[in-house]
């Protein structure tokens, strides 16, 4: 078992690990239990009643959190001509085509999200091993392969996050920072869970939202009453 420090153990006393809390109370407890010297990220883990081994039960999508994540993402857009100008006007941090592809091939990764216009994907696809390994490959399902680069860049800057089912049947996602007020964190949590409910696969049977837990980066987790969102 992992050994925890004195601060963590003190914080853990605030949260009953065997209890299930209503969303608003869980958020308040996680905020109180965060004692790190930096502004910790508040993260949520959702256990879904699906089989991650089956393609027809895959859960993946995007959601724009109403209050953002507290982190400004650096956006790279692969585009040419007018679409490149459009991306720059929308606030993309880096815009280019073959020049950016060359930089990445040389080991440059100073960005958080990639967007590409469809006509660029034949070239961007050559970066599959480099970008895919870091979860950065543009994908139509995530809205990052599109000719509407203005919308894509603005949504990412506004707090759009991607969620994807892992091999354990869980979704992990950030919903803000400890410095957010409780109402903002609750709004973001609800937006994420609502998106997961909308993404429920038709093949999923039985209870879909099986468990929800939230925690700060360094703090203990609080179990949330999943029935509140069913």
C-alpha positions in Angstrom: 0.0 0.0 0.0 1.1 3.5 -0.7 2.3 5.5 2.3 0.7 9.0 2.7 2.1 12.0 4.3 0.9 13.7 7.5 -1.0 16.4 5.6 -2.9 13.8 3.6 -3.8 11.8 6.6 -5.1 14.9 8.3 -7.2 15.8 5.2 -8.5 12.2 5.0 -10.1 12.6 8.4 -12.5 15.2 6.8 -13.9 12.6 4.4 -15.5 9.3 5.4 -14.2 6.8 2.8 -17.2 4.5 3.4 -19.8 7.3 3.0 -21.7 8.4 -0.1 -22.2 12.1 -0.3 -24.6 14.3 -2.2 -22.8 16.1 -5.0 -22.7 19.6 -3.3 -21.4 18.2 0.0 -18.8 16.1 -1.8 -17.5 19.1 -3.6 -17.3 21.2 -0.4 -15.4 18.3 1.4 -12.9 18.0 -1.5 -12.2 21.7 -1.4 -11.6 21.6 2.4 -9.4 18.6 2.1 -7.0 20.2 -0.5 -3.9 21.3 1.4 -1.2 21.5 -1.3 0.6 24.8 -1.8 -0.5 24.9 -5.5 -4.0 25.3 -7.0 -4.9 21.6 -7.2 -7.0 20.2 -10.1 -10.4 18.7 -9.1 -10.8 15.4 -10.8 -13.7 13.0 -11.2 -13.7 9.3 -11.8 -16.9 7.7 -13.1 -17.4 3.9 -13.1 -19.8 2.9 -15.9 -21.8 -0.3 -16.3 -20.4 -1.1 -19.7 -18.0 -3.7 -21.0 -14.9 -1.8 -22.3 -13.9 -4.8 -24.4 -16.9 -4.5 -26.6 -16.9 -1.9 -29.4 -20.6 -1.3 -29.2 -20.3 -0.3 -25.6 -17.5 2.3 -26.1 -18.0 5.7 -24.5 -16.2 8.6 -25.9 -17.0 12.2 -26.6 -16.4 15.8 -25.7 -18.1 18.4 -23.4 -17.6 22.1 -22.9 -17.5 22.7 -19.2 -19.5 25.9 -18.4 -16.7 27.3 -16.2 -13.7 25.8 -18.0 -11.0 23.7 -16.4 -8.9 26.5 -14.9 -6.1 25.7 -17.4 -5.6 27.5 -20.7 -4.8 25.0 -23.3 -2.2 25.6 -26.0 -3.8 24.8 -29.4 -2.0 23.7 -32.5 -3.9 23.8 -35.8 -2.8 22.1 -39.0 -4.3 24.1 -41.8 -3.5 25.9 -45.0 -4.5 29.2 -46.7 -7.7 30.9 -45.5 -8.2 28.2 -42.9 -4.8 28.9 -41.4 -5.7 32.6 -41.2 -9.1 31.7 -39.6 -7.3 29.6 -37.0 -5.0 32.5 -36.1 -7.9 34.9 -35.8 -9.7 32.4 -33.5 -6.8 32.4 -31.1 -4.8 29.3 -32.0 -1.4 29.3 -30.4 0.3 27.6 -33.3 -0.8 27.3 -36.9 0.9 25.6 -39.8 1.1 22.7 -42.2 4.3 20.9 -43.2 6.4 23.2 -41.1 4.6 22.1 -37.9 4.7 18.4 -39.0 8.5 18.7 -39.4 8.8 20.3 -35.9 6.9 17.5 -34.3 9.0 14.9 -36.1 12.0 16.6 -34.6 10.6 16.3 -31.0 8.6 19.4 -30.5 5.5 19.0 -28.3 4.8 22.4 -26.7 1.0 22.2 -27.2 -1.9 20.5 -25.5 -4.5 19.9 -28.2 -4.2 19.4 -32.0 -6.9 20.5 -34.5 -6.6 19.6 -38.2 -8.7 20.4 -41.3 -9.8 17.2 -43.1 -7.5 18.0 -46.1 -4.5 18.0 -43.8 -5.1 14.5 -42.3 -3.3 12.6 -45.0 -0.1 14.4 -43.9 -1.0 14.6 -40.2 -1.7 10.9 -40.2 2.0 10.3 -40.7 2.5 11.5 -37.2 0.2 8.8 -35.9 2.8 7.1 -33.7 4.1 10.3 -32.3 0.8 12.0 -31.6 -1.3 8.9 -30.8 1.1 7.8 -28.1 0.5 11.1 -26.3 -3.3 11.2 -26.9 -2.9 14.2 -29.2 -4.0 12.8 -32.6 -6.9 14.9 -34.1 -10.1 12.9 -34.2 -13.5 13.6 -35.8 -15.3 12.2 -32.7 -13.6 14.8 -30.6 -14.4 17.6 -33.0 -10.7 18.1 -33.7 -10.9 17.2 -37.4 -13.0 19.9 -38.9 -13.1 22.8 -41.4 -14.8 24.9 -38.7 -11.5 25.7 -37.0 -13.0 28.9 -35.4 -15.5 26.8 -33.4 -13.0 24.1 -32.6 -10.4 26.6 -31.2 -12.9 28.7 -29.3 -14.5 25.7 -27.6 -11.1 24.3 -26.6 -10.1 27.6 -25.2 -13.5 27.9 -23.4 -13.0 24.6 -21.5 -13.9 21.7 -23.9 -12.6 18.4 -22.6 -12.5 15.0 -24.2 -13.6 11.9 -22.2 -12.9 8.3 -23.1 -13.6 5.0 -21.4 -10.5 3.2 -20.1 -9.8 -0.5 -19.9 -11.2 -0.6 -16.4 -14.5 0.8 -17.5 -13.9 4.2 -16.0 -13.9 7.8 -17.2 -11.4 10.2 -15.7 -11.7 13.9 -16.3 -10.8 17.3 -14.7 -13.7 19.5 -13.7 -11.8 22.6 -12.5 -9.5 23.9 -9.8 -9.8 24.0 -6.0 -9.9 27.8 -6.3 -13.2 27.5 -8.2 -16.2 28.2 -6.0 -18.4 25.2 -5.1 -21.2 26.3 -7.5 -18.8 26.3 -10.4 -17.4 22.9 -9.6 -21.0 21.5 -9.2 -22.0 23.0 -12.6 -19.0 21.5 -14.3 -19.6 18.1 -12.6 -23.2 18.1 -13.7 -22.2 19.0 -17.3 -19.8 16.1 -17.5 -22.3 13.6 -16.0 -25.1 14.9 -18.3 -22.8 14.3 -21.3 -22.0 10.8 -20.1 -25.7 10.0 -19.8 -26.3 11.3 -23.3 -23.4 9.1 -24.6 -24.9 5.9 -23.0 -24.5 3.1 -25.6 -27.7 1.3 -26.7 -26.0 -2.0 -25.9 -25.4 -1.0 -22.2 -27.7 -3.0 -19.9 -28.4 -2.6 -16.2 -27.2 0.3 -14.0 -25.1 2.7 -16.2 -23.7 5.2 -13.6 -22.3 2.7 -11.1 -20.0 5.0 -9.1 -18.7 8.6 -9.0 -15.7 9.8 -7.0 -14.1 13.3 -6.9 -10.8 14.3 -5.5 -8.1 17.0 -5.7 -4.7 16.3 -7.2 -3.1 15.5 -3.8 -6.2 15.0 -1.6 -8.5 12.1 -0.6 -11.5 11.2 -2.7 -15.2 11.6 -1.8 -17.8 9.1 -3.2 -20.8 10.9 -4.8 -24.3 9.7 -4.9 -24.6 8.6 -8.5 -28.4 8.2 -8.2 -28.6 12.0 -8.1 -27.8 12.0 -11.8 -29.8 9.1 -13.0 
